[in-house]
Amino acid sequence: MNRVAMRYGEALFSLSSERGTVLCWQKELKEFIHVIKENEEIINILSSGFYDTKKRIKIAREIFKFNDTTLDD
């Protein structure tokens, strides 16, 4: 795992620990990993230079039904 991924992972764990949402994030990340492993096309779409960053974020949110309020107070 690279340094950037480790830093984000540690920050996510620290923040979710403080807010008591570790199990919620664990569930969401396991589901994310499962979907990625089962659908190689998703990786191709999300890493493609064809779409700009905003479009890739929108696609990811639609695919994963990501709720970015998980860490909200």
Secondary structure, DSSP 8 states (H G I E B T S, - for coil): --HHHHHHHHHHHHHHHHHT-HHHHHHHHHHHHHHHHH-HHHHHHHH-TTS-HHHHHHHHHHHHT--TTTT--
